[in-house]
Each structure stands twice: as structure tokens, then as C-alpha cells.
Amino acid sequence: MARLLGTLRGSQPVARFQRCCGLFPAAEEGGGDPAEGARDRAACNGAAAPRRPAAGCAQKYIVKNYFYYYLFKFSAALGEEIFYITFLPFTYWNIDHSVSRRMIIVWSIVMYIGQVSKDILKWPRPLSPPVVKLEMRTDAEYGMPSTHAMAATAISFSFLIATMNQYKYPFELGLVAAFVFSTLVCLSRLYTGMHTVLDVIGGALISAVLLVLLYPAWDMIDHLLLTSPFCPLLSIVVPLVLCYNYPKLDYYSPTRADTTTILGAGAGATVGFWLNNQYAAPAYTGKNFQLGFPLITSKIVVVVLARFFVGIFVVLLTRQLMKSVVLGMLGYRYKFPIGDLEARRRLEVEVPYKFITYSSVGFSATVIVPLLHKLLGLM
């Protein structure tokens, strides 16, 4: 068993998967000076500090199968901010409030546990060589567990569980869709060279266990989020405490910023859920959009698209506006220019900057956008 785990944690299985999918380092095709390439790879892998992830070193590679290249690059994007900032609000605006609430809560919990686990375990990512690395930013983080795998498993299967008894569609079709979605995201982490096989398997299993543990408490948590008078206060205070007490590292890693972004968005959305339930009737119901192909008409498609594009415009505008305002205020308070990246990475700057910005995004998506939809007659 120990030998098997050692193999799954190694870089060779990842490299073999990449070669099978037609992705090769340029050196293997006879390009470049081998000695120079070895020096560059040693620098990128952090030879002086092997346990610290490396970042910022571009790597040349050759693609022999562009189908897999674009498939897995797209699949990797399904675990990024651009997906969360579009898909999660889409479910709120067009499918069902309860489905969206459950996914956002599960996503926030799963991602926080995954991000913290990385910086506690401190397992390195696959080595290059032999692995080709297609992403640089996330290479500055530790590897175990894969939060892409965790998020994909949590989102796809929580969506399935939350909708299977409310909407008319074959359960088998939903199960296959959830499995394919999570599998593609997991495989994309191997293809991009960001995770070992054990990172991916561990992430998916941790997420599955968390789903099993959370499922019995879904209704109770949902009820408390909507009715408890303490919900707004706890939704802000608890995530902030977690962000300010994030595990400390000897160097800067983007994991704290990403965690604050996720918890901030979840906090803002949760306050919005509570506010809508306390002071206004739900803006959307399941009757507006049924998951059943024969029931989807051209009018429904137009309304769904209109809601989506209006909502995304407001969400992106909110994000850009709050980034500028909050960063400007923090820069004035702590006396640093807005372009000073090192200053923006400080705890007292990064946490409020990310938290306020993305809690505003979550609040805007759940409160401001529905009001605008109502004003525009898109209800």
C-alpha cells in the first residue's frame, strides 16, 4: 500500500498521462540546450528550497493533440473564478433559490477545508521535469488536496442532489453529467501538470466525504440561514475570523487570498439570502425554469439569457468598482501606492481588500440583480 501511495504521489504517472494525451516538453523533441534547460528547470523547481512551491517560470512545450489540449484547458477553467462567478449566480437567477443556496454553502465549506489543508500538509506539486506545467500562478501553492477536484465534485454532485427530487429529468442522466464534469476537471489537473494522481483522488474523496456529512444537515442549515436573526452577523464575523487566522507560511502564497475571496463571496450571498427572506418575497421560483427539454421554449431561453447577461454585467461592474474603492481606501490608510504588489499581499491589506470586494459581489448577485430584473420586467 505504501508503495502504491508513493507511486500515485510521484511525478511519473502525471508525465505519462501528458505524453499519452500528446503533450511533450520541448526538450524531448530535441529543442534547446540540454544544460541550459537543466539549469532553468532546477531554478523553477526550487533546488535551494525543495519543499517550497515554485512559480513564475514559463516552460516550453509541444502539443501533438489539440483536441485534448483545448478539452483539458477548458475543463481546468471550470474550476476557476470565471466559472464560479457565472454558474452559481445563474442557478440563483434562473433555476432555484434553494439549489443555489446549498451549492454556495457546500462550495464555501469544501474550498476552505481544501485550501487550509494544502498549507498544513505542504505536499509539493509534481516536479518539472518530467512534468510539463501549463499554469504558473497556482504552481506557487502546495498540491494536496486538489481544490479543483474538490470544488468540481462538490458543485456537480450537490447540484444533482439538490435538483433530483425537484425537477423532471432522468436521474441517470444527471448522475452521468455530474460524473463527467468532475472527471474532466480532475483529469485537467493532471494534464496541466498541477497535481499528482494522489492529489486529485484525495481531493475528490475529501469532497465526497464532506457531502455525505453535510447532506443530513442541509435543511437545518438552510432554515437557520434564512430565519436566524444572528445570520448576518455570523455570516460576516466567522469568515473574517477564519481569514485573519489562516495558517501562516514562511513565504507568500495566493491560497489566503483565494480563500478570502471564496469566503467573502459566500458571506455576501448569505446575507443576501437572509435579507430577501426577511423583507421580500423570493424573486424567482422553480416555475420559471424547469429542467426538462420539452418544456424549454424560445421565450424562456430569451428571458434566461437576458437575466444572465444583465446580472453578469452588474456583478462584474460591482467587482471592478469595489476593487478600486477598497484598494484606494486601504492605500490611503496604510500609505502605499495602489500598484505596490508587496503591500497588497500584507495581511492587513489583503484580507479586507478581498473580503469586502467579493462580499459585495455576493450581495449584489443575490439582492441588487434581482431588484434590477424586477425593474426590467424579467421576473
Phi, psi and chi 1 to 4 in degrees:
 res  aa     phi    psi   chi1   chi2   chi3   chi4
   1 MET       -  -42.8  177.6   60.5   73.3      -
   2 ALA   -62.4  -38.2      -      -      -      -
   3 ARG   -66.8  -41.2 -176.1  175.1 -179.1 -179.9
   4 LEU   -62.5  -45.3  174.3   60.8      -      -
   5 LEU   -63.6  -37.2  -67.9  176.9      -      -
   6 GLY   -63.3  -39.9      -      -      -      -
   7 THR   -65.7  -45.1  -59.8      -      -      -
   8 LEU   -65.8  -26.0  -65.0  177.9      -      -
   9 ARG   -85.4  -10.5 -170.1  179.7  170.8 -176.6
  10 GLY   -81.0  173.8      -      -      -      -
  11 SER   -89.4  -23.7  -58.9      -      -      -
  12 GLN   -62.0  -43.7  -74.0  -62.3  -22.9      -
  13 PRO   -59.9  -34.4  -25.6   35.6      -      -
  14 VAL   -67.5  -44.3 -179.5      -      -      -
  15 ALA   -62.7  -40.9      -      -      -      -
  16 ARG   -64.6  -39.9  -74.1 -164.6  -68.1  -91.5
  17 PHE   -62.7  -41.9  178.1   76.9      -      -
  18 GLN   -62.3  -43.2  -70.2 -178.1  -39.1      -
  19 ARG   -65.4  -38.9  -53.7  -57.7 -179.4  -94.2
  20 CYS   -63.3  -28.3  -71.4      -      -      -
  21 CYS   -94.4    7.4  -65.6      -      -      -
  22 GLY    85.2   25.0      -      -      -      -
  23 LEU  -113.6  121.8 -177.3   63.7      -      -
  24 PHE  -130.8  146.3  -63.3   84.0      -      -
  25 PRO   -69.9  147.3   21.9  -30.0      -      -
  26 ALA   -59.9  -32.1      -      -      -      -
  27 ALA   -61.1  -31.7      -      -      -      -
  28 GLU   -71.6  -14.9  -71.3 -168.8    8.6      -
  29 GLU   -98.5   11.4  -64.3  -62.2  -42.5      -
  30 GLY    87.0   12.7      -      -      -      -
  31 GLY   -94.4  139.5      -      -      -      -
  32 GLY    86.2  165.0      -      -      -      -
  33 ASP   -81.1  120.0  179.0    8.6      -      -
  34 PRO   -57.9  -40.5  -22.6   32.7      -      -
  35 ALA   -64.8  -42.2      -      -      -      -
  36 GLU   -66.1  -40.5 -179.0 -179.6   -8.6      -
  37 GLY   -62.4  -39.0      -      -      -      -
  38 ALA   -64.5  -40.0      -      -      -      -
  39 ARG   -65.3  -41.7  -71.8 -167.2  -61.6  -89.9
  40 ASP   -64.3  -42.2  -68.5  -18.2      -      -
  41 ARG   -67.5  -36.8  -70.8 -169.0  -65.6  -90.8
  42 ALA   -63.9  -39.6      -      -      -      -
  43 ALA   -66.1  -42.6      -      -      -      -
  44 CYS   -66.4  -33.1  -73.7      -      -      -
  45 ASN   -84.7   -0.6  -76.2  -31.9      -      -
  46 GLY    70.3   58.6      -      -      -      -
  47 ALA   -60.3  -31.5      -      -      -      -
  48 ALA   -78.0  -21.4      -      -      -      -
  49 ALA  -141.4   79.7      -      -      -      -
  50 PRO   -63.6  -22.5   20.7  -31.9      -      -
  51 ARG   -88.1   -8.6  -70.5 -170.3   58.4   81.7
  52 ARG   -94.0  127.8  170.9  173.9  171.9  169.9
  53 PRO   -62.1  147.6  -19.3   30.3      -      -
  54 ALA   -99.2  157.9      -      -      -      -
  55 ALA  -153.4  155.6      -      -      -      -
  56 GLY    89.5    5.0      -      -      -      -
  57 CYS  -103.9  110.2  -63.3      -      -      -
  58 ALA   -71.9  144.5      -      -      -      -
  59 GLN  -126.2  133.7 -177.1  177.6    7.2      -
  60 LYS   -81.6  141.1  -65.1  180.0 -179.9  179.8
  61 TYR  -149.1  164.5   55.5   87.9      -      -
  62 ILE  -121.0  131.1  -66.6  173.4      -      -
  63 VAL  -105.9  122.7  177.3      -      -      -
  64 LYS  -107.5   -9.8  -68.6 -171.1  174.9 -178.7
  65 ASN  -137.2   98.6 -170.8  -41.7      -      -
  66 TYR   -76.4  -17.5  -82.6   95.5      -      -
  67 PHE   -62.8  -51.1  171.9   75.5      -      -
  68 TYR   -65.6  -36.7  -73.1  128.0      -      -
  69 TYR   -59.2  -52.0  178.3   79.0      -      -
  70 TYR   -74.4  -32.9  -71.4  114.7      -      -
  71 LEU   -61.0  -48.3  172.6   65.7      -      -
  72 PHE   -80.6  -27.3  -70.7  126.8      -      -
  73 LYS   -66.0  -41.5  -71.1  -75.2  -78.1 -175.8
  74 PHE   -66.0  -42.7  173.6   77.0      -      -
  75 SER   -62.9  -38.0  -60.3      -      -      -
  76 ALA   -63.2  -35.0      -      -      -      -
  77 ALA   -66.5  -20.5      -      -      -      -
  78 LEU   -70.4   -9.6  -62.7  178.1      -      -
  79 GLY  -108.4   12.7      -      -      -      -
  80 GLU  -104.5  174.4  -58.4  -71.7  -10.5      -
  81 GLU   -58.5  -37.4  178.9 -174.6  -14.7      -
  82 ILE   -60.5  -32.2 -173.1   63.1      -      -
  83 PHE   -74.3  -47.1  173.4   73.9      -      -
  84 TYR   -63.1  -37.2  -58.5  131.6      -      -
  85 ILE   -77.2   -9.0 -150.5  169.9      -      -
  86 THR  -109.9  -48.1   53.7      -      -      -
  87 PHE   -71.1  -45.3  177.5   71.9      -      -
  88 LEU   -63.9  -45.8  -67.2  176.4      -      -
  89 PRO   -63.6  -35.0  -23.7   34.7      -      -
  90 PHE   -57.3  -42.9  178.6   88.2      -      -
  91 THR   -65.3  -32.3   61.9      -      -      -
  92 TYR   -72.5  -41.6 -172.4   79.0      -      -
  93 TRP   -79.2  -27.5  -59.9  -30.5      -      -
  94 ASN  -126.2  -14.0  -67.9  -57.2      -      -
  95 ILE  -114.9  -72.2  -61.6  179.6      -      -
  96 ASP  -165.1  136.0 -168.5  -75.5      -      -
  97 HIS   -60.0  -45.4  -81.1 -174.8      -      -
  98 SER   -65.3  -37.7   64.3      -      -      -
  99 VAL   -62.7  -45.9  173.1      -      -      -
 100 SER   -63.8  -43.1  179.3      -      -      -
 101 ARG   -60.3  -45.8  -71.7 -164.2  -57.6  -91.2
 102 ARG   -63.6  -42.5  -75.8  162.7  169.9   75.4
 103 MET   -66.1  -40.2  -74.7 -160.2  -60.4      -
 104 ILE   -67.1  -41.4  -71.3  173.3      -      -
 105 ILE   -65.6  -47.0  -63.9  -55.5      -      -
 106 VAL   -61.3  -45.0  168.7      -      -      -
 107 TRP   -59.1  -45.2  170.0   66.2      -      -
 108 SER   -63.1  -45.7  -59.6      -      -      -
 109 ILE   -65.6  -47.9  -65.7  172.8      -      -
 110 VAL   -62.2  -44.6  163.9      -      -      -
 111 MET   -68.7  -37.4  -70.6  -62.9  -73.3      -
 112 TYR   -63.0  -47.0  174.3   76.3      -      -
 113 ILE   -62.2  -40.8  -68.2  174.4      -      -
 114 GLY   -65.3  -44.7      -      -      -      -
 115 GLN   -65.6  -43.5  -66.0  -74.8   73.3      -
 116 VAL   -65.3  -39.3  169.2      -      -      -
 117 SER   -60.3  -37.9  -62.5      -      -      -
 118 LYS   -56.7  -47.9  -77.4 -176.1  178.7 -177.8
 119 ASP   -81.9   -9.5  -70.2  -23.3      -      -
 120 ILE   -89.0  -45.7  -67.7  175.8      -      -
 121 LEU   -72.9  -40.3  -66.1  174.6      -      -
 122 LYS    58.5   43.3  -62.0 -176.7  178.8 -179.6
 123 TRP   -82.5  131.3  -75.6   18.5      -      -
 124 PRO   -69.9  158.3   26.4  -34.6      -      -
 125 ARG   -80.1  172.0  -69.9 -179.2 -177.4  -96.9
 126 PRO   -56.8  147.7  -24.1   33.2      -      -
 127 LEU   -81.6  147.0  -63.7  176.4      -      -
 128 SER  -127.9  114.7  175.3      -      -      -
 129 PRO   -74.2  166.7   30.4  -34.5      -      -
 130 PRO   -89.1   -8.3   32.9  -36.7      -      -
 131 VAL   -81.7  143.5  170.8      -      -      -
 132 VAL   -92.0  126.8  177.4      -      -      -
 133 LYS  -105.8  121.7  -63.9 -164.8  174.6 -176.2
 134 LEU   -97.7  -10.1  -57.9 -174.1      -      -
 135 GLU  -124.0  140.9  -62.3  177.0    8.7      -
 136 MET  -104.8  -40.2  -68.2  -62.1  107.9      -
 137 ARG   -63.1  -49.7  178.0 -176.9  178.6  -84.8
 138 THR   -72.0  -11.8   52.4      -      -      -
 139 ASP   -70.9  -11.8 -162.6   30.5      -      -
 140 ALA   -81.5   -1.8      -      -      -      -
 141 GLU  -106.1  164.5  -55.6  172.2    8.4      -
 142 TYR   -76.1  171.4  -71.4  107.7      -      -
 143 GLY  -101.9  -36.9      -      -      -      -
 144 MET   -98.7  123.6  176.0   66.9  172.7      -
 145 PRO   -91.0  168.4   33.5  -35.3      -      -
 146 SER   -74.7  113.4  166.6      -      -      -
 147 THR   -73.5  -23.7   46.6      -      -      -
 148 HIS   -61.7  -46.7  -85.0   70.6      -      -
 149 ALA   -63.9  -40.5      -      -      -      -
 150 MET   -63.6  -47.7  -67.9 -177.1   70.6      -
 151 ALA   -66.2  -42.4      -      -      -      -
 152 ALA   -62.9  -43.2      -      -      -      -
 153 THR   -64.7  -45.0  -56.5      -      -      -
 154 ALA   -65.1  -47.2      -      -      -      -
 155 ILE   -65.3  -49.2  -69.6  -68.9      -      -
 156 SER   -66.6  -44.2   56.7      -      -      -
 157 PHE   -81.9  -28.2  -76.3   94.5      -      -
 158 SER   -69.8  -34.5   61.9      -      -      -
 159 PHE   -64.1  -43.2 -178.4   81.4      -      -
 160 LEU   -61.5  -48.9  171.3   66.3      -      -
 161 ILE   -63.9  -39.3  -65.7  168.5      -      -
 162 ALA   -74.2  -23.1      -      -      -      -
 163 THR  -107.3  -15.3   58.9      -      -      -
 164 MET   -65.2  -27.8   64.0 -176.7 -178.4      -
 165 ASN   -99.4   -1.4  -66.8  -36.3      -      -
 166 GLN  -108.8  -23.7  -62.7 -172.1   44.3      -
 167 TYR  -127.6  155.2  -63.3   96.2      -      -
 168 LYS   -91.5   98.6  -61.5  176.7 -178.6  178.6
 169 TYR  -157.2  151.6   66.4   88.1      -      -
 170 PRO   -61.7  128.4  -20.1   31.3      -      -
 171 PHE   -58.8  -38.7  172.1   76.5      -      -
 172 GLU   -60.6  -39.5  -66.0   78.9    6.9      -
 173 LEU   -64.3  -42.8  177.6   62.8      -      -
 174 GLY   -64.6  -39.8      -      -      -      -
 175 LEU   -64.4  -44.2 -176.7   62.4      -      -
 176 VAL   -63.6  -42.4  169.2      -      -      -
 177 ALA   -62.2  -43.1      -      -      -      -
 178 ALA   -64.3  -41.8      -      -      -      -
 179 PHE   -66.1  -44.7 -179.6   78.1      -      -
 180 VAL   -64.1  -44.1  168.9      -      -      -
 181 PHE   -58.7  -53.1  177.7   88.4      -      -
 182 SER   -66.1  -37.3   55.8      -      -      -
 183 THR   -65.1  -42.9  -59.9      -      -      -
 184 LEU   -62.5  -42.4  -77.9  175.4      -      -
 185 VAL   -65.0  -42.8  174.5      -      -      -
 186 CYS   -61.0  -46.4  -70.9      -      -      -
 187 LEU   -66.2  -31.4  -68.7  177.9      -      -
 188 SER   -63.5  -28.7   75.3      -      -      -
 189 ARG   -72.5  -27.7  -54.6  -41.7  -70.1  158.3
 190 LEU   -76.3  -44.0  -58.6 -179.6      -      -
 191 TYR   -62.1  -41.4 -176.4   85.5      -      -
 192 THR   -78.1   -4.3   55.0      -      -      -
 193 GLY    75.4   20.4      -      -      -      -
 194 MET   -90.8  -20.8  -68.5  -64.7   99.9      -
 195 HIS  -142.6  154.1  -73.5  -76.0      -      -
 196 THR   -82.5  169.6   65.5      -      -      -
 197 VAL   -61.0  -39.6  177.1      -      -      -
 198 LEU   -67.0  -35.8 -169.1   58.4      -      -
 199 ASP   -57.7  -45.8  -66.3  -16.4      -      -
 200 VAL   -69.5  -47.7  170.9      -      -      -
 201 ILE   -62.1  -43.6  -66.4  174.8      -      -
 202 GLY   -60.8  -43.6      -      -      -      -
 203 GLY   -61.8  -45.9      -      -      -      -
 204 ALA   -64.7  -41.2      -      -      -      -
 205 LEU   -67.8  -42.1  -72.2  178.4      -      -
 206 ILE   -60.9  -43.9  -67.6  170.9      -      -
 207 SER   -62.8  -41.8 -166.9      -      -      -
 208 ALA   -63.0  -42.2      -      -      -      -
 209 VAL   -63.4  -42.7  170.3      -      -      -
 210 LEU   -63.5  -38.3  -70.5  172.7      -      -
 211 LEU   -62.5  -43.9  -85.7  176.2      -      -
 212 VAL   -62.3  -40.2  170.8      -      -      -
 213 LEU   -72.1  -36.0  -65.6  175.8      -      -
 214 LEU   -81.0  -29.3  -71.1  170.4      -      -
 215 TYR   -54.5  -45.8  177.4   69.2      -      -
 216 PRO   -62.8  -22.4  -21.8   34.1      -      -
 217 ALA  -100.3    4.0      -      -      -      -
 218 TRP   -54.2  -53.0  -89.6   17.9      -      -
 219 ASP   -64.2  -40.0  -68.9  -21.6      -      -
 220 MET   -65.4  -45.6 -179.5 -173.3   69.6      -
 221 ILE   -61.6  -43.7  -65.7  173.0      -      -
 222 ASP   -61.6  -43.2 -165.6   47.2      -      -
 223 HIS   -63.4  -42.8  177.3   72.9      -      -
 224 LEU   -65.5  -39.8  -70.3  174.2      -      -
 225 LEU   -62.7  -32.0  -70.0  178.7      -      -
 226 LEU   -89.4  -27.7  -64.8  178.5      -      -
 227 THR  -116.7  -24.5   61.1      -      -      -
 228 SER   -68.1  131.3  172.8      -      -      -
 229 PRO   -68.0  -16.2   23.5  -33.3      -      -
 230 PHE   -89.8   -4.2  -57.7  106.1      -      -
 231 CYS   -56.8  -50.7  174.0      -      -      -
 232 PRO   -59.9  -42.3  -23.9   34.8      -      -
 233 LEU   -65.2  -48.2  178.6   62.5      -      -
 234 LEU   -67.5  -33.5  -67.4  177.0      -      -
 235 SER   -64.6  -26.0  -63.4      -      -      -
 236 ILE   -94.5  -46.2  -61.0  -61.6      -      -
 237 VAL   -68.6  -47.6  171.6      -      -      -
 238 VAL   -60.7  -50.4  172.3      -      -      -
 239 PRO   -60.7  -38.2  -23.9   34.8      -      -
 240 LEU   -63.6  -41.8  -88.4  176.6      -      -
 241 VAL   -61.3  -42.7  169.8      -      -      -
 242 LEU   -63.6  -39.3  -66.8  175.7      -      -
 243 CYS   -69.6  -42.9  -67.4      -      -      -
 244 TYR   -70.7  -21.1  -85.3  107.5      -      -
 245 ASN  -108.9   27.5  -69.5  -83.0      -      -
 246 TYR   -63.8  144.5 -167.6   83.4      -      -
 247 PRO   -52.6  132.6  -27.0   34.5      -      -
 248 LYS   -85.8  142.1  -67.2  179.8  174.0   59.7
 249 LEU  -117.8  166.0  -62.6  175.2      -      -
 250 ASP   -79.3   -5.5  -64.4  -27.5      -      -
 251 TYR  -149.0  170.9   65.7   96.7      -      -
 252 TYR   -80.4  135.1  178.1   78.2      -      -
 253 SER  -132.8  143.0  168.6      -      -      -
 254 PRO   -72.4   -0.7   24.0  -32.4      -      -
 255 THR   -63.4  -38.4   49.4      -      -      -
 256 ARG   -64.9  -41.4 -174.5 -178.3   64.2 -158.9
 257 ALA   -63.9  -43.5      -      -      -      -
 258 ASP   -64.4  -40.4  -67.4  -17.7      -      -
 259 THR   -64.8  -42.1  -56.4      -      -      -
 260 THR   -64.3  -38.6  -53.6      -      -      -
 261 THR   -59.2  -47.5  -64.9      -      -      -
 262 ILE   -65.7  -49.3  -67.4  163.1      -      -
 263 LEU   -66.5  -34.6  -66.2 -176.1      -      -
 264 GLY   -64.4  -46.5      -      -      -      -
 265 ALA   -62.2  -42.6      -      -      -      -
 266 GLY   -63.7  -39.2      -      -      -      -
 267 ALA   -65.1  -46.9      -      -      -      -
 268 GLY   -61.9  -41.8      -      -      -      -
 269 ALA   -65.3  -40.1      -      -      -      -
 270 THR   -64.4  -42.4  -58.7      -      -      -
 271 VAL   -61.8  -39.2  172.7      -      -      -
 272 GLY   -63.8  -42.0      -      -      -      -
 273 PHE   -57.9  -48.0  -63.0  149.5      -      -
 274 TRP   -62.4  -45.1 -178.2   87.0      -      -
 275 LEU   -63.3  -43.2 -164.1   63.0      -      -
 276 ASN   -62.0  -40.1  -74.2  -24.8      -      -
 277 ASN   -71.3  -32.1 -173.3   68.0      -      -
 278 GLN   -79.5  -37.6  -64.8  -65.5  -44.1      -
 279 TYR  -122.3   -1.2  -61.2  104.8      -      -
 280 ALA  -152.7  153.6      -      -      -      -
 281 ALA   -70.9  149.1      -      -      -      -
 282 PRO   -53.8  133.7  -25.1   33.8      -      -
 283 ALA   -71.7  -29.3      -      -      -      -
 284 TYR  -132.1  154.1  -43.1  100.8      -      -
 285 THR  -133.8  168.2   65.3      -      -      -
 286 GLY   -62.5  -18.6      -      -      -      -
 287 LYS   -69.9  -20.0  -64.8  179.2 -179.5  178.1
 288 ASN   -72.3  -27.9  -69.6  -36.3      -      -
 289 PHE  -150.8  105.1 -177.3   78.3      -      -
 290 GLN   -97.9  135.8  -69.2  -72.7  -20.8      -
 291 LEU   -79.1   84.7  -67.5  177.8      -      -
 292 GLY  -165.5  117.7      -      -      -      -
 293 PHE   -57.7  -40.8  -65.5  108.7      -      -
 294 PRO   -64.5  -20.9  -21.3   33.5      -      -
 295 LEU   -90.6   -9.0  -60.1  177.6      -      -
 296 ILE   -83.7  116.6  -63.3  177.6      -      -
 297 THR  -108.2  169.3   64.6      -      -      -
 298 SER   -63.2  -34.0   57.8      -      -      -
 299 LYS   -65.1  -43.1 -179.0  179.8  178.4 -179.9
 300 ILE   -62.2  -42.1  -69.5  177.4      -      -
 301 VAL   -61.1  -43.7  171.2      -      -      -
 302 VAL   -63.2  -44.8  170.2      -      -      -
 303 VAL   -64.0  -43.7  171.6      -      -      -
 304 VAL   -60.6  -46.2  165.1      -      -      -
 305 LEU   -66.2  -38.9  -69.0  176.5      -      -
 306 ALA   -63.9  -45.9      -      -      -      -
 307 ARG   -57.5  -45.0  -71.5  176.3 -176.1  169.7
 308 PHE   -62.9  -50.6  175.9   72.2      -      -
 309 PHE   -70.0  -38.3  -74.0  114.0      -      -
 310 VAL   -62.6  -45.6  168.4      -      -      -
 311 GLY   -63.8  -44.9      -      -      -      -
 312 ILE   -65.2  -37.1  -72.4  -59.8      -      -
 313 PHE   -60.3  -45.3  174.1   77.3      -      -
 314 VAL   -66.6  -41.6  173.1      -      -      -
 315 VAL   -63.2  -46.8  164.1      -      -      -
 316 LEU   -67.2  -36.9  -64.9  178.9      -      -
 317 LEU   -64.5  -42.5 -177.8   63.6      -      -
 318 THR   -60.9  -45.3  -59.3      -      -      -
 319 ARG   -60.5  -46.8 -176.6  179.0   68.0  164.1
 320 GLN   -66.3  -41.9 -171.5   59.1   42.4      -
 321 LEU   -64.9  -46.2  178.1   63.6      -      -
 322 MET   -68.4  -35.8  -67.1  -52.7  -63.9      -
 323 LYS   -56.8  -48.0  -84.1 -174.7  172.7 -177.3
 324 SER   -66.1  -45.7  -59.4      -      -      -
 325 VAL   -66.2  -50.5  171.7      -      -      -
 326 VAL   -66.0  -43.2  175.8      -      -      -
 327 LEU   -65.4  -37.9 -166.5   57.2      -      -
 328 GLY   -63.2  -42.4      -      -      -      -
 329 MET   -65.8  -42.1  -66.4  176.0   63.7      -
 330 LEU   -68.0  -36.8  -70.6  169.6      -      -
 331 GLY   -63.2  -39.1      -      -      -      -
 332 TYR   -68.1  -40.7  176.8   79.0      -      -
 333 ARG   -67.5  -43.1  167.8   66.5  177.1   82.5
 334 TYR  -103.9    7.8  -67.5  106.0      -      -
 335 LYS    60.0   57.8  -49.1  -61.5 -178.4 -174.9
 336 PHE  -140.4  148.8   67.4   87.3      -      -
 337 PRO   -70.1  148.4   22.9  -31.5      -      -
 338 ILE   -59.1  -31.0  -66.7  178.8      -      -
 339 GLY   -81.1    1.0      -      -      -      -
 340 ASP   -79.5   98.8 -171.9  -17.6      -      -
 341 LEU   -64.6  -39.5 -177.1   59.5      -      -
 342 GLU   -63.1  -40.0  -70.9  -58.6  -43.2      -
 343 ALA   -65.9  -37.6      -      -      -      -
 344 ARG   -68.2  -17.4  -70.8  164.6   58.8  174.6
 345 ARG   -88.5   -6.9  -70.8  174.5  169.9  177.9
 346 ARG   -68.7  147.0  -74.3  153.8   43.8 -171.4
 347 LEU   -54.9  -46.6  174.5   67.8      -      -
 348 GLU   -70.3  -11.8   64.8  -89.4   20.8      -
 349 VAL  -104.2  -49.2  174.3      -      -      -
 350 GLU   -63.0  -45.5 -175.1  175.0   69.6      -
 351 VAL   -64.3  -53.1  169.6      -      -      -
 352 PRO   -64.7  -34.9   18.9  -30.1      -      -
 353 TYR   -60.1  -52.6  166.9   49.7      -      -
 354 LYS   -70.0  -43.0  -66.7  -70.9 -174.5  179.8
 355 PHE   -66.4  -48.0 -167.2   87.3      -      -
 356 ILE   -65.6  -41.8  -64.5  173.4      -      -
 357 THR   -60.2  -50.4  -63.0      -      -      -
 358 TYR   -84.7  -21.9  -75.5   91.9      -      -
 359 SER   -69.1  -33.6   60.9      -      -      -
 360 SER   -65.1  -38.6  -59.6      -      -      -
 361 VAL   -63.1  -46.9  167.2      -      -      -
 362 GLY   -62.3  -42.0      -      -      -      -
 363 PHE   -65.7  -42.6 -175.7   82.8      -      -
 364 SER   -61.0  -42.3  175.3      -      -      -
 365 ALA   -65.3  -32.5      -      -      -      -
 366 THR   -99.0  -17.5   53.8      -      -      -
 367 VAL  -120.1  -56.1  176.5      -      -      -
 368 ILE   -67.8  -46.6  -54.1  -58.8      -      -
 369 VAL   -62.4  -46.2  170.3      -      -      -
 370 PRO   -58.9  -37.9  -28.8   37.1      -      -
 371 LEU   -63.5  -39.8  -70.0  175.4      -      -
 372 LEU   -67.4  -40.3 -176.8   58.4      -      -
 373 HIS   -58.5  -42.2  -75.5  165.3      -      -
 374 LYS   -64.4  -42.1 -175.3  176.4 -177.6  179.3
 375 LEU   -63.1  -35.7 -176.8   65.4      -      -
 376 LEU   -86.3    0.2  -64.2  175.0      -      -
 377 GLY    73.9   30.0      -      -      -      -
 378 LEU  -100.0   11.8  -63.4  174.6      -      -
 379 MET   -76.9      -  -62.5  -69.8  -68.5      -
